[in-house]
């Protein structure tokens, strides 16, 4: 028998003296020197709420190869040209590999500092020595603290590393961007508390086989959530799409059966998207339902309403629905456009090329109103649409463009009679 002494795992939380923190009255707190860093990339600034906030901790997640590192390297270069030195820390690439990426993106800033390091204590030491204006850590799953015995990327390492970086960001009024890996389900890998620690959570979304990317804000302590920025991936990295609605509709084939225009809201921005549907006689006993860009269960609901309330015989039809551009629509305001596209394909009758559709479909076949309809209508009128099909419960406001004709319908069957005219 040999005696073995098991030492408790050392705590990474350092003792804090009570004299270090002092309560302050609200009117006495000064916000001087905490102005946002305005970037010459309005899409990114709008998603953050108007610019980079000093002392903020921002987590950027997304699928592998979607462009997270490319975007943050571009942002780091822009901030270095505006404010000063920026430290880009990578635990996955060498400085030579980062240099190759910078050359491909055309980045030559002398104030962009590159570092390959995974030891968080060493990273913080470099931050204290260099005093940069912004820090990027790519990724949070690769850094580790020596005080913890677990491997990098474990729950305790990710949690404590994020907490330590948060303390550095707040104490030095230093904006820090973290890259986070995602799981197969698309959620940020690691403990859920990681998203609670940071100030802002951004998701870079899109189909890897399409050029367009959406930067979506799902948490923001300094601005509105659900804000979206649209980018296009090219040889020079991610570039802004100033008018995404016009781009998504550029290759639309007018007078094609099964095509409808939906007006959705991505944050505070109205976005016009083409929704295509195809209904064909099935070769099997059980018809297929395929949804690309919309929720599959929502598609099943709309097919059931079309069958029961409108009388379309879809029980022997394979139904395919696709949102053009690789985008994903989650709000119910696109229900009417999806249902109209399916009915248009089934009846082989096109929807008028100058008509947009907005409305939520209920289980009884009724059309329900949606929020911010005035802004949706003005955006449709701006892009040349002359008619818009909306729920009848909506009342026209003074802020609606007078050039667009409003067609109101109480039910889905009534709306299809107005939209599908031979």
C-alpha positions, 0 to 999 in steps of 0.5 A: 500500500502506497499513500498518494496525496491528491492535491485539489485543482488550483482555482483560476479565480484570483482574490479581489480586494474590496478596495478595488471596486467602488460603487458610483452614482449613475450621473457621476459615471462618465462615458468619455473615451468610449465612442464606437470605432466607426468602420468603413464597412457599414454592413458590419457596423450595423450588425454590431449596433453602429460600430465596435464598442471599446471593452466589448467581447464579441463571439463570432461563430459559423460553419467551417470554411464559411469565412469567419477568419477571413472576415475578422482579418479584414476587420482587423486590418480596417481597425489598424488603419483607423485606430492603431495596432491590432493583435491577431492571435491564431491558435490554428495557423502559423504567421506564414499562413496568415501572411499568405491569407493577407496577401490574397486579401490585399492586406498590407497594414503595418500596424496589424500584428500577427501572433501564433499562440495557444497559452492564454497567459502568454497572450495576455502578457503580449496584450499588456506589453503591446497595448493594442486597440483591438484583439482577435483570438482565433479560436477560443477552443484552441487556447488554454490556461496552465492552471487547469489540467483539462485539455484545450477546448474542454468545458472548463478551459473554454469557460475560464478562458472566456472569463479571463479575456472578458476581464481583460477587455473590461479593465483595458476598454479593449474590444476583443473578438473571439472565433467560436467553433460550432457543433453539427447542429450549428450551435457554438461548441462548448458550454452555453455559458460562453454565450452568456459571458460575451457581450455580442454573439454573431453568426456567419451563415450561408451555403458554402456553394453560394457566394452570399453570406449573412452575418446575423446578430443573435445577442447584442448588449449594445444594439438591436438583435436580429440585425443582419449584414449581407456579404459576398465571398470573392477572391478579395475576401468578403465584400458588402452587398449594398442592395441585396434584394436587387442582387437576389432578384437579378436572375429571376425569370419573369412569368415562370410558374412556381415563382413568388416574391416574398418580402421578409424582415432581417432585423430592421432591413426589408429584404425581397427574396424569390421563392421557387416551388415545384409540384410534380406527380410522384412516382412512388406511393408516398409523395416527397416534401423537400424544403431548402431555405425554409423550415420543413415543418412549416412546409408540411403545414402549408401543404396541409392548408392548401389541401384542406382549405383550398382544395388542391390535390397535393396527395400525389404530388412531390413538392419542392421549395427553394429560397434563391441565393442560399438564404434561409427564411424563418419568419412566418411573413413568407407563408403566403409567398410559399403557398402561392408558389406551390399553387402556381406550380401545381396549376401551371399558372404564373404569378404576375411579375410585378407582384410581391406577397406578404402574409402569415397563413393560419391553420384555418386558411386565414391570412394574418397581418405581420409587423412593419408592413409599411417598410416592406411595401416601400422596399417593394415599391423601390425595386419596381413592384407595382402590386402587393398582396397583403392580409385584409386586416392591415390598414394603409398608413401615411408612410406607404409609397403611393405608387404601389397598389395594395391587394387585400385578401382575408383567406388563402383561397381568396389570395390565390384567386387574386395572384393566379390570373390567367 
